[in-house]
Amino acid sequence: MKTAELKNSICQKIDQLDDKELNEINGIIMNYLNQKDNDEEWDKLTEAQKTGLYKAIESVKKGEGILHDDIMNKYRSKYSGK
């Protein structure tokens, strides 16, 4: 299939998607396009930083993490003078 035919085929399929599917496809495409940048950023990290991130991921998987909203509320109240 030539490039123009492929683009047309993809556009036709996209036109048939509902809002939820369209948002999902957009996320997939953006992840694909940003993957190279993410790989380059990962390669810039030190081994200690990578190890720390792996440990954090494992902690979250074990349910040991703290919710973002809880942290934000804690520090908003602490530093907002309330």
ABEGO torsion letter per residue (X at the ends): XBAAAAAAAAAAAAAABBAAAAAAAAAAAAAAAAAAAAAAAAAABBAAAAAAAAAAAAAAAAGABBBAAAAAAAAAAAAAGX
